């Protein structure tokens, strides 16, 4: 007759896999927002199960809840970043920025968005354009036919700006020919000056930013710090953050306790080895009296046989 408890371990394992499948199939999808990856959440749960050596259904449920708490904490951080970005996008914020940098009253609507985000690509591009403009000034002041032929090696950022979209870059006069895209003049110096005019008009904000990068970034950092201080003073936000951190600590403590209990059970099962046992015998002492002596008797098939 099969005991009703014979499949307990199998049922626990089935429940664990069932929980995973339920999450993947969307039963817990109401816990996720648009754009959040259920596979990433499941990977977090699986990682917690490994980290805490979870072996029970209760432990797996705790790991699930901890993963949800971690998800909400990440979500809160993302929302705070969105809040800061929204604040920096406001017209009044850009007016304040332009005022502190003396950019003029007409500047705010024309300021590029990358001023107010953390786009490293746009900032690096602005540095290259500014460097190209400086190299152009050098070429205008020290123009020679020989230097015009060596622009690619002597003035690489200027070469990049002018020739970036040109396929045929290896011809000797490729750079000079390309200048006709920016000027209808015939002499090279006039063409270079027209190129300078184009750069200053079309890439004004990149050049202005790169010329005073530290000053611009200091003002932007002040704006971000102001919004962060407003967030730090938000009682509802801080209350929610505190609750999440407290719940995270509680769940970690419970999982650690389960892991300790599991290790204790394993150690106890290893120590209770039926192949060895302690027996008490009595051996005469030197004074002629008998006293107890503890010894370990090892039982085996050979020692258990009669006459062994």
C-alpha positions as CSV (number, residue, x, y, z in Angstrom):
1,X,0.0,0.0,0.0
2,X,1.4,3.4,-1.0
3,X,1.6,6.0,1.7
4,X,-0.1,9.3,1.0
5,X,3.1,11.0,2.0
6,X,5.3,9.1,-0.5
7,X,5.2,11.8,-3.2
8,X,5.7,14.8,-0.9
9,X,9.1,15.7,-2.4
10,X,7.7,15.3,-5.9
11,X,4.7,17.5,-5.1
12,X,7.0,20.2,-3.7
13,X,9.1,20.1,-6.9
14,X,6.0,20.2,-9.0
15,X,4.7,23.2,-7.2
16,X,8.0,25.0,-7.7
17,X,8.0,24.3,-11.4
18,X,4.3,25.2,-11.6
19,X,5.0,28.5,-10.0
20,X,7.7,29.2,-12.6
21,X,5.4,28.2,-15.4
22,X,2.6,30.3,-14.0
23,X,4.8,33.4,-14.0
24,X,6.0,32.8,-17.5
25,X,2.6,32.1,-18.9
26,X,1.3,35.4,-17.6
27,X,-0.7,34.5,-14.5
28,X,1.3,37.0,-12.5
29,X,1.4,39.5,-15.4
30,X,-0.7,42.0,-13.4
31,X,2.4,42.5,-11.3
32,X,4.4,43.8,-14.2
33,X,4.0,47.1,-16.1
34,X,4.3,47.7,-19.8
35,X,7.8,47.4,-20.9
36,X,8.9,45.2,-17.9
37,X,10.3,41.8,-18.9
38,X,8.7,38.8,-17.2
39,X,11.7,36.7,-18.1
40,X,14.0,39.1,-16.3
41,X,11.8,38.8,-13.2
42,X,11.9,35.1,-13.5
43,X,15.7,35.2,-13.8
44,X,15.8,37.2,-10.6
45,X,13.7,34.7,-8.8
46,X,15.9,31.8,-10.1
47,X,19.0,33.7,-8.9
48,X,17.6,34.2,-5.4
49,X,16.6,30.5,-5.3
50,X,20.3,29.6,-6.1
51,X,21.8,32.2,-3.7
52,X,19.7,31.0,-0.7
53,X,19.7,27.3,-1.7
54,X,15.9,27.3,-1.6
55,X,14.5,23.7,-1.3
56,X,10.9,24.3,-0.1
57,X,7.7,25.9,-1.5
58,X,7.7,28.4,1.3
59,X,11.2,29.4,0.4
60,X,10.3,29.8,-3.3
61,X,7.3,32.0,-2.4
62,X,9.6,34.2,-0.3
63,X,12.0,34.4,-3.2
64,X,9.2,35.4,-5.5
65,X,8.1,38.2,-3.1
66,X,11.7,39.4,-2.7
67,X,12.0,39.6,-6.5
68,X,8.8,41.7,-6.6
69,X,10.1,44.0,-4.0
70,X,13.4,44.5,-5.9
71,X,11.3,45.1,-9.0
72,X,9.3,47.9,-7.3
73,X,12.6,49.4,-6.0
74,X,14.0,49.5,-9.5
75,X,10.7,50.9,-10.8
76,X,10.8,53.7,-8.2
77,X,14.3,54.6,-9.3
78,X,13.2,54.7,-12.9
79,X,10.2,56.9,-12.0
80,X,12.5,59.3,-10.2
81,X,14.7,59.6,-13.3
82,X,11.6,60.3,-15.4
83,X,10.5,62.9,-12.9
84,X,13.9,64.7,-13.2
85,X,13.8,64.5,-17.0
86,X,10.3,65.9,-17.1
87,X,11.3,68.8,-14.8
88,X,14.3,69.6,-17.1
89,X,12.0,69.6,-20.1
90,X,9.9,72.4,-18.7
91,X,10.1,75.7,-20.4
92,X,10.6,77.5,-17.1
93,X,13.6,75.3,-16.4
94,X,15.2,76.2,-19.7
95,X,14.5,79.9,-19.2
96,X,16.3,79.6,-15.8
97,X,19.2,77.7,-17.5
98,X,19.5,80.3,-20.3
99,X,19.4,83.2,-17.8
100,X,22.2,81.8,-15.6
101,X,24.4,81.3,-18.7
102,X,23.5,84.7,-20.3
103,X,22.2,83.1,-23.5
104,X,19.5,85.6,-24.1
105,X,15.7,85.6,-23.9
106,X,15.3,84.0,-27.3
107,X,17.5,81.1,-26.5
108,X,15.3,78.7,-24.4
109,X,13.1,77.4,-27.2
110,X,16.1,76.7,-29.4
111,X,18.2,74.8,-26.8
112,X,18.9,71.2,-27.9
113,X,17.4,68.4,-25.8
114,X,20.8,66.8,-25.3
115,X,21.8,69.7,-23.0
116,X,19.3,68.3,-20.5
117,X,20.0,64.6,-20.6
118,X,23.0,62.4,-20.2
119,X,23.7,61.7,-23.8
120,X,27.4,60.9,-23.9
121,X,27.3,60.5,-27.7
122,X,25.9,64.0,-28.3
123,X,28.4,65.5,-26.0
124,X,31.3,63.7,-27.7
125,X,30.0,64.9,-31.0
126,X,29.9,68.4,-29.7
127,X,33.5,68.2,-28.7
128,X,34.5,66.9,-32.1
129,X,32.6,69.7,-33.9
130,X,34.3,72.3,-31.6
131,X,37.7,70.8,-32.3
132,X,37.0,70.8,-36.0
133,X,36.1,74.5,-35.8
134,X,39.4,75.3,-34.0
135,X,41.3,73.3,-36.7
136,X,39.5,75.3,-39.4
137,X,40.6,78.6,-37.8
138,X,44.1,77.3,-37.8
139,X,43.8,76.4,-41.5
140,X,42.4,79.8,-42.4
141,X,45.2,81.6,-40.6
142,X,48.0,79.3,-41.9
143,X,46.6,78.4,-45.3
144,X,49.0,76.9,-47.8
145,X,48.4,74.5,-50.7
146,X,50.7,72.0,-48.9
147,X,48.6,72.1,-45.7
148,X,45.4,71.7,-47.7
149,X,46.8,68.5,-49.0
150,X,47.6,67.3,-45.5
151,X,44.3,68.0,-43.8
152,X,43.5,64.3,-43.3
153,X,46.6,63.8,-41.2
154,X,47.3,67.3,-39.8
155,X,43.7,68.3,-39.0
156,X,41.8,65.0,-38.5
157,X,38.6,66.5,-36.8
158,X,38.2,69.0,-39.6
159,X,38.6,66.2,-42.1
160,X,36.0,64.2,-40.2
161,X,33.5,67.1,-40.3
162,X,33.8,67.8,-44.0
163,X,34.4,64.3,-45.3
164,X,32.2,62.2,-43.0
165,X,29.5,61.4,-45.6
166,X,31.9,61.3,-48.7
167,X,32.6,57.9,-50.2
168,X,35.5,59.0,-52.4
169,X,37.9,60.2,-49.7
170,X,41.2,59.0,-51.2
171,X,41.5,61.5,-54.1
172,X,44.2,64.1,-53.6
173,X,41.7,67.1,-54.1
174,X,38.8,65.4,-52.3
175,X,38.8,67.9,-49.4
176,X,39.1,71.0,-51.7
177,X,36.3,69.7,-53.9
178,X,34.0,69.0,-50.9
179,X,34.3,72.7,-49.8
180,X,32.1,73.6,-52.8
181,X,29.2,72.1,-50.8
182,X,29.5,75.0,-48.4
183,X,30.5,77.9,-50.6
184,X,30.2,79.3,-54.2
185,X,33.5,81.1,-53.9
186,X,36.4,80.1,-56.1
187,X,39.5,80.8,-53.9
188,X,40.1,78.3,-51.1
189,X,40.4,80.8,-48.2
190,X,37.0,82.3,-49.0
191,X,35.6,78.8,-49.2
192,X,37.0,78.0,-45.8
193,X,35.5,81.1,-44.3
194,X,32.1,80.2,-45.7
195,X,32.6,76.8,-44.1
196,X,33.3,78.5,-40.8
197,X,30.1,80.6,-41.2
198,X,28.1,77.4,-41.8
199,X,29.5,75.7,-38.7
200,X,28.8,78.7,-36.4
201,X,25.3,78.9,-37.7
202,X,24.3,75.3,-37.9
203,X,26.2,74.0,-34.9
204,X,26.1,77.0,-32.6
205,X,24.9,75.1,-29.5
206,X,27.5,72.3,-29.9
207,X,30.3,74.9,-30.1
208,X,29.0,77.0,-27.3
209,X,28.6,74.0,-25.0
210,X,32.1,72.7,-25.8
211,X,33.7,76.1,-25.3
212,X,32.3,76.3,-21.8
213,X,31.6,72.6,-21.0
214,X,32.4,72.8,-17.3
215,X,30.3,75.9,-16.8
216,X,27.3,74.4,-18.6
217,X,27.5,71.1,-16.8
218,X,27.8,72.9,-13.4
219,X,24.5,74.7,-14.1
220,X,22.8,71.5,-15.3
221,X,24.1,69.7,-12.2
222,X,22.5,72.4,-10.0
223,X,19.2,71.9,-11.8
224,X,19.3,68.1,-11.2
225,X,20.2,68.6,-7.6
226,X,17.3,70.9,-7.1
227,X,14.9,68.3,-8.4
228,X,16.5,65.6,-6.3
229,X,16.1,67.7,-3.2
230,X,12.4,68.1,-4.0
231,X,12.1,64.4,-4.3
232,X,13.9,63.8,-1.1
233,X,11.5,66.1,0.7
234,X,8.5,64.2,-0.7
235,X,7.0,62.4,2.3
236,X,4.9,59.9,0.3
237,X,8.0,58.9,-1.7
238,X,10.2,58.5,1.3
239,X,7.5,56.5,3.2
240,X,7.2,54.1,0.2
241,X,11.0,53.8,-0.1
242,X,11.3,53.0,3.6
243,X,8.6,50.3,3.5
244,X,10.3,48.7,0.5
245,X,13.7,48.6,2.1
246,X,12.3,47.2,5.4
247,X,10.4,44.5,3.5
248,X,13.5,43.6,1.5
249,X,15.5,43.2,4.7
250,X,12.8,41.1,6.3
251,X,12.5,38.7,3.3
252,X,16.3,38.3,3.2
253,X,16.4,37.5,6.9
254,X,13.7,34.8,6.4
255,X,15.4,33.3,3.5
256,X,18.7,33.2,5.4
257,X,16.9,31.5,8.3
258,X,15.5,28.9,6.1
259,X,18.9,28.3,4.6
260,X,20.4,27.8,8.1
261,X,17.7,25.4,9.1
262,X,18.3,23.4,5.9
263,X,22.0,23.2,6.6
264,X,21.3,22.1,10.2
265,X,19.1,19.3,9.0
266,X,21.7,18.1,6.6
267,X,24.4,18.1,9.3
268,X,22.2,16.3,11.7
269,X,21.4,13.6,9.1
270,X,25.1,13.1,8.4
271,X,25.9,12.7,12.1
272,X,23.2,10.1,12.7
273,X,25.1,7.4,10.9
274,X,23.7,3.9,11.8
275,X,27.0,2.2,10.9
276,X,28.6,3.5,14.2
277,X,27.4,3.8,17.7
278,X,28.9,4.4,21.2
279,X,28.7,1.6,23.8
280,X,29.7,1.7,27.5
281,X,31.8,-1.0,28.9
282,X,33.4,-1.5,32.3
283,X,37.1,-1.9,32.8
284,X,38.9,-2.5,36.1
285,X,40.9,0.5,37.2
286,X,44.4,0.4,38.7
287,X,42.8,0.5,42.2
288,X,40.9,-2.7,41.5
289,X,37.6,-1.1,41.1
290,X,35.5,-1.1,38.0
291,X,34.7,2.1,36.1
292,X,32.8,3.0,32.9
293,X,34.7,3.4,29.6
294,X,33.2,4.7,26.4
295,X,34.2,3.1,23.2
296,X,32.9,3.2,19.7
297,X,31.7,-0.1,18.2
298,X,31.6,-0.2,14.4
299,X,29.0,-2.6,13.1
300,X,29.3,-4.1,9.7
301,X,28.2,-7.2,7.9
302,X,31.5,-8.9,8.7
303,X,31.6,-8.0,12.4
304,X,28.0,-8.9,12.9
305,X,28.5,-12.5,11.8
306,X,28.7,-15.1,14.6
307,X,32.2,-16.2,15.5
308,X,33.8,-13.2,13.8
